[in-house]
Amino acid sequence: MNFFNKKVLFWDANGLAVEHAVRLAKDFEKVWYYTPWVTGFPQFKAYAHGLGVEGLDKQKHFWNLVEKADLIFFGDTGAGDAAEFLRKSGHLVFGPGAAEELEEDRFLLRTRQKDLGMPTQKTKRIHGLTALRVHLAGVHDKYVKLGIFRGSRESFHWKNQAKSGNILDEIAHEWGPFADTQDFTVEDTIDGIEPGADGLLNKHGWVYPTLWGFEHHVGYVGTYTQLPPYPLTYTCKKMEEMFSGYDYRGPISYEVKLPEFNKPYLLDVTVRFPFSLSVCYTESIKNYSEVIWNVASNEPVTLIPAAKYVVMSYIETSHPDKEWTSLIFPANLRNRIKLQSFGKAKGTYCAVKGQQNGFLLVGLNDDLKVAIEEARALADECEADELSKDGLYVFDDIMKDVEDFRKMGGKF
């Protein structure tokens, strides 16, 4: 399909999906790129994401362009109500819409999981920090999930009072007098290998072939297959059932724990692009723009992978925590060295001040070992203040997971 006469309006909550907008700009006539920045006292750094980046027309306002756009693209969660409103108003919208609630409310996700007959970890909803303290006293080895306000506190592993009790004090400090107004989800720990699937979904179901693999915090190793191994194919089909009640047209990711091969326990569902992993899509999917358009249009589409294996490593610097930081690499490697939360000024890419940042190195090859070496080699081409390359060692841990998965009977 020819998109040269089509315009995209891109909404990105945190500037994490800039690379997706850049990829669309290669095929579409225009990509208007917007990040929410308005407060009573606006800060430039909230606006700077995507500013000056190739192919993007950075915008200060969103709604005045809605009627001019052929496709409205939500690259993150946080505006599900806007996506629903626009879709019901007749606009073509890529994004999760109301299904955001399944990522924001972990107890609701577990309830739906159980209703569909899926293996489900024992889960309780606890209202208020005081009640959570009482519930966890004397309890060992649980996971506590906080849902929508993950920016205040991520989910955490409760080991026991002696080792983890200080986390509850941190939550009390963060939320102050409102700590007892919040809900917490407490669930059993499930041991086992942790593979996941990362793809797209609309009324026609999961888009195949799909990407699946193994992720550690700063690295990923995955492969495209028409049907993933049983525990993931089973879960993909259950996801289709779970999301059938929504007008879902967007990216979706999940991970499962496998105490045994044929018993996958769903962990979390991501109803947005998984960051940082999803930057791989912009190079690993040959017909990226067609896939996005057809998913938004509720039309069937077949994904065309660029290679069998997809590898990504994240090497980061803490320097952007407090300062604008130049991210330097050869221009001819732009398709394999990716960034997030960045802009471009005076011909140089720069990390937006306010958080850790770095380089996302993408390896693509039909040989897994070669793909890993491609990603590792790219690190030598990257320069930034206080740059750490520890992320290059993550592949050893990931390949242990791959071997354990194979021992369970899985193919990779």
C-alpha positions in Angstrom: 0.0 0.0 0.0 1.2 3.5 -0.8 1.1 5.9 2.2 2.8 8.9 0.5 -0.4 10.9 0.6 -1.3 9.9 4.2 -0.7 11.9 7.4 -0.1 10.5 10.9 -0.7 12.3 14.2 1.4 10.7 16.9 0.8 10.9 20.6 3.6 9.7 22.8 3.3 9.9 26.6 7.0 9.8 27.6 9.0 10.2 24.4 9.8 6.5 24.5 8.3 5.8 21.1 10.1 8.4 19.0 11.7 5.7 16.9 8.3 4.4 15.9 7.4 7.8 14.6 10.7 8.1 12.7 9.9 4.7 11.0 6.5 5.8 10.0 7.9 9.0 8.6 9.8 7.0 6.0 6.6 5.9 4.4 4.0 8.6 5.2 3.7 12.1 3.8 3.7 13.7 7.2 4.1 12.6 10.8 3.0 15.2 13.4 4.7 14.2 16.7 3.2 15.3 20.0 4.2 14.6 23.7 2.1 15.9 26.6 3.9 18.8 28.2 1.3 21.2 29.6 1.3 22.0 33.3 0.8 25.2 35.2 4.5 25.7 34.9 5.6 23.9 31.6 9.2 22.6 31.4 11.0 22.5 28.1 12.3 19.0 28.7 8.8 17.6 28.6 8.4 19.1 25.1 11.8 18.3 23.7 11.2 14.6 22.8 11.4 14.2 19.1 12.3 17.9 18.5 14.6 18.3 15.5 14.5 14.5 14.7 14.5 13.5 11.0 11.0 13.1 9.5 9.1 14.5 12.5 7.0 17.6 12.6 7.1 18.3 16.3 3.8 19.8 17.6 3.0 21.8 20.7 -0.7 20.9 20.4 -2.6 17.7 19.5 -6.4 18.3 19.0 -6.1 21.0 16.3 -4.6 18.4 14.0 -7.1 15.6 14.6 -9.3 16.4 11.6 -6.3 16.6 9.3 -4.8 13.2 10.2 -5.5 10.0 8.3 -4.1 7.9 11.2 -3.9 8.8 14.9 -1.2 6.8 16.6 -1.0 6.2 20.4 2.5 4.9 21.2 2.0 4.5 24.9 -0.8 4.2 27.5 -2.3 7.1 29.4 -4.8 8.3 26.8 -7.1 5.4 26.4 -10.2 7.6 26.8 -9.0 9.9 24.0 -8.3 6.9 21.8 -11.8 5.5 22.4 -13.4 8.9 21.8 -11.6 9.4 18.5 -12.3 5.9 17.3 -16.0 6.2 18.1 -15.9 9.6 16.3 -14.9 7.9 13.1 -11.1 8.4 13.1 -8.6 5.7 12.3 -6.8 5.0 15.6 -3.9 2.7 16.4 -3.8 2.0 20.2 -5.3 0.0 23.0 -8.2 2.4 24.0 -10.2 1.1 27.0 -8.1 -2.1 27.3 -5.6 0.0 29.2 -7.4 -1.1 32.3 -5.9 -4.6 32.0 -2.4 -3.2 32.4 -3.4 -0.6 35.0 -5.4 -3.0 37.3 -3.4 -6.2 37.9 -6.2 -7.7 40.0 -8.6 -7.3 37.2 -6.2 -9.0 34.9 -5.9 -12.0 37.2 -9.7 -12.2 37.5 -10.0 -12.3 33.7 -7.2 -14.8 33.5 -9.0 -17.1 36.0 -12.4 -16.7 34.2 -10.8 -18.0 31.0 -9.6 -21.1 32.7 -5.9 -20.1 32.5 -3.4 -21.2 35.1 -3.6 -18.4 37.7 -1.4 -17.6 40.7 -3.2 -17.1 44.0 -3.9 -13.4 44.2 -5.4 -11.0 46.8 -6.4 -7.3 46.5 -5.4 -5.3 49.6 -6.8 -1.8 50.2 -4.4 0.6 51.9 -0.9 0.5 53.1 -1.9 -0.1 56.7 -3.7 -3.3 55.7 -0.8 -4.3 53.4 1.6 -4.1 56.4 -0.7 -6.4 58.4 -1.2 -8.8 55.5 2.6 -9.1 54.8 3.7 -9.5 58.4 5.1 -13.0 58.8 4.6 -13.7 55.0 7.5 -14.8 52.8 8.1 -14.7 49.1 5.3 -12.8 47.4 5.0 -10.3 44.6 3.3 -6.9 45.3 2.0 -5.0 42.3 0.9 -1.4 42.4 -0.8 -1.0 39.1 -1.3 2.4 37.4 1.1 4.5 39.5 4.2 2.6 38.6 6.1 5.9 38.4 5.7 6.3 42.1 6.8 2.7 42.8 7.4 -0.3 40.6 6.1 -3.8 41.6 8.4 -5.5 43.9 9.4 -8.9 45.4 8.5 -9.2 49.0 11.0 -11.6 50.5 10.2 -11.1 54.2 9.8 -8.4 56.8 13.5 -8.2 57.6 14.6 -7.9 54.0 11.8 -6.0 52.4 10.0 -4.1 55.2 11.8 -0.8 54.2 10.0 -0.8 50.9 6.7 -0.2 52.7 8.3 2.7 54.5 9.3 4.1 51.1 5.8 3.8 49.9 4.5 5.6 53.0 7.0 8.4 52.3 6.0 8.6 48.6 2.2 8.7 49.0 2.1 10.3 52.4 -1.5 10.7 53.8 -2.9 9.0 50.7 -1.1 5.7 51.2 -4.2 4.2 52.7 -6.3 5.1 49.7 -4.4 2.9 47.3 -5.0 -0.7 46.2 -2.2 -3.3 46.2 -2.2 -6.7 44.5 -0.4 -9.5 46.4 0.3 -12.8 44.6 2.2 -16.0 44.9 5.6 -16.3 43.4 5.8 -18.7 40.4 9.2 -20.1 39.6 10.4 -21.2 36.2 11.6 -20.1 32.8 10.2 -16.7 31.6 9.6 -16.4 27.9 7.3 -13.8 26.3 5.5 -12.8 23.1 5.6 -9.4 21.6 3.1 -8.6 18.8 0.0 -6.9 17.6 -3.7 -7.6 17.9 -7.0 -6.6 16.3 -10.4 -8.2 15.8 -8.8 -10.7 13.4 -6.6 -11.9 16.2 -2.9 -12.0 16.8 -0.7 -10.9 13.9 1.6 -13.7 12.6 4.3 -14.5 12.4 5.0 -13.2 15.8 8.1 -12.3 17.8 8.8 -14.2 21.0 11.8 -14.7 23.1 13.6 -13.9 26.4 14.3 -10.6 27.9 16.5 -9.4 30.8 16.4 -5.8 31.8 19.0 -4.5 29.4 18.8 -7.2 26.7 16.6 -9.3 24.5 16.9 -12.4 22.3 13.9 -13.3 20.1 12.8 -15.1 17.0 9.9 -14.7 14.5 7.8 -17.9 14.0 4.4 -18.6 12.5 3.4 -20.4 15.7 5.4 -20.0 18.9 5.9 -23.1 21.2 2.7 -24.4 22.9 2.8 -22.3 26.1 3.0 -19.1 24.1 0.5 -20.1 21.4 -1.9 -21.2 24.1 -1.5 -17.8 25.8 -1.8 -15.9 22.5 -5.2 -17.5 21.9 -6.3 -16.8 25.4 -5.3 -13.1 24.9 -7.6 -13.0 21.8 -10.5 -14.1 24.0 -9.6 -11.7 26.8 -9.4 -8.7 24.5 -12.5 -9.7 22.4 -14.7 -7.4 24.5 -12.6 -4.3 23.5 -12.2 -2.6 20.2 -8.5 -3.4 20.4 -6.1 -2.4 17.6 -2.6 -2.1 18.8 0.6 -3.6 20.2 0.5 -6.3 22.9 3.1 -8.1 24.9 3.1 -10.5 27.8 5.4 -12.9 29.7 4.7 -16.2 31.3 6.4 -18.3 33.9 6.8 -22.0 33.2 7.1 -24.2 36.3 6.5 -26.9 33.7 6.3 -26.7 29.9 2.5 -27.1 29.5 1.5 -24.9 32.4 2.1 -21.2 31.5 1.3 -18.7 34.2 0.6 -15.3 32.7 2.6 -12.5 34.5 1.9 -9.0 33.2 0.2 -7.8 30.0 1.6 -4.7 28.3 -1.1 -3.0 26.1 1.4 -0.7 24.5 4.8 -1.0 22.9 7.1 -2.7 25.3 10.0 -0.3 26.0 12.9 -0.6 25.2 12.4 -3.8 23.3 9.9 -2.5 20.7 12.4 -0.3 18.9 13.4 -3.6 17.3 10.1 -3.6 15.4 11.1 -0.6 13.3 13.9 -2.7 11.7 12.7 -6.3 12.2 9.3 -5.8 10.4 9.9 -5.1 6.7 6.3 -4.0 6.1 6.0 -2.0 9.4 3.8 0.8 8.1 1.4 -1.7 6.4 1.1 -3.7 9.6 0.3 -0.6 11.6 -2.3 0.7 9.1 -4.0 -2.7 8.8 -4.1 -3.3 12.6 -5.7 0.2 13.1 -8.1 -0.5 10.2 -9.2 -3.9 11.7 -8.0 -5.6 8.6 -6.0 -8.9 8.5 -2.3 -8.5 7.7 0.8 -10.8 7.5 4.0 -9.6 9.1 7.2 -9.9 7.0 10.2 -10.4 9.3 13.6 -9.0 8.2 15.4 -11.9 9.8 14.7 -15.0 11.9 16.5 -13.7 15.0 16.2 -10.3 16.7 18.7 -9.2 19.3 18.9 -6.0 21.3 21.3 -4.7 24.0 20.8 -1.5 25.9 24.0 0.3 27.0 23.2 3.3 29.2 24.6 6.4 30.8 23.4 8.1 34.0 24.6 11.5 32.8 21.2 12.5 31.4 19.8 12.3 34.9 20.9 15.9 35.4 22.3 17.1 32.1 21.5 17.1 28.4 23.8 14.4 26.9 25.1 14.0 23.4 24.6 10.5 21.9 27.2 10.1 19.2 27.5 7.3 16.6 28.2 6.9 12.8 25.3 8.0 10.6 25.5 4.9 8.5 24.5 2.8 11.5 21.3 4.7 12.2 19.1 1.7 11.3 20.8 -0.5 13.9 21.6 2.0 16.7 18.3 3.2 18.2 17.5 5.8 20.9 14.6 6.7 23.2 13.6 10.0 24.9 15.7 12.0 22.6 15.8 15.0 20.3 18.3 16.4 17.8 20.1 19.8 17.9 22.9 21.2 15.8 23.2 17.9 13.9 23.7 15.8 17.1 21.3 13.5 18.8 20.8 14.2 22.5 19.2 12.5 25.4 16.5 14.5 27.1 17.5 15.6 30.6 15.8 14.0 33.5 16.4 10.2 33.3 18.9 7.5 32.5 19.3 6.9 28.8 21.6 5.4 26.2 21.8 3.4 23.0 19.7 0.4 21.9 21.8 -1.9 19.7 19.9 -4.1 17.2 21.2 -7.3 15.7 19.2 -9.0 12.9 20.3 -12.3 11.3 19.1 -15.8 10.5 22.0 -17.1 12.6 21.5 -16.4 16.3 25.2 -16.2 17.2 25.8 -13.7 14.4 22.9 -11.6 15.5 24.3 -11.4 19.0 27.7 -10.5 17.8 26.2 -7.8 15.6 24.6 -6.1 18.6 27.8 -6.4 20.7 29.9 -4.9 17.9 27.7 -1.8 17.7 28.7 -0.8 21.2 32.2 0.1 19.9 30.6 2.8 17.7 28.7 4.6 20.5 30.0 7.6 22.5 28.4 9.4 25.5 29.5 10.8 28.8 29.6 8.2 31.6 28.6 5.4 29.2 28.5 1.9 30.7 28.7 -1.1 28.5 27.6 -3.7 31.1 24.5 -4.4 29.0 26.7 -6.4 26.6 27.1 -9.2 29.2 23.4 -9.9 29.5 23.4 -12.3 26.6 25.2 -15.0 28.6 22.3 -15.0 31.1 19.7 -14.9 28.4 21.2 -17.9 26.5 21.1 -19.9 29.8 17.3 -19.3 29.7 17.2 -20.4 26.1 19.1 -23.6 26.9 16.8 -24.3 29.9 13.8 -23.8 27.7 15.1 -26.2 25.2 15.7 -28.8 27.9 12.0 -28.4 28.8 11.1 -29.4 25.2 10.8 -26.0 23.6 12.4 -25.1 20.3 14.2 -21.8 19.7 
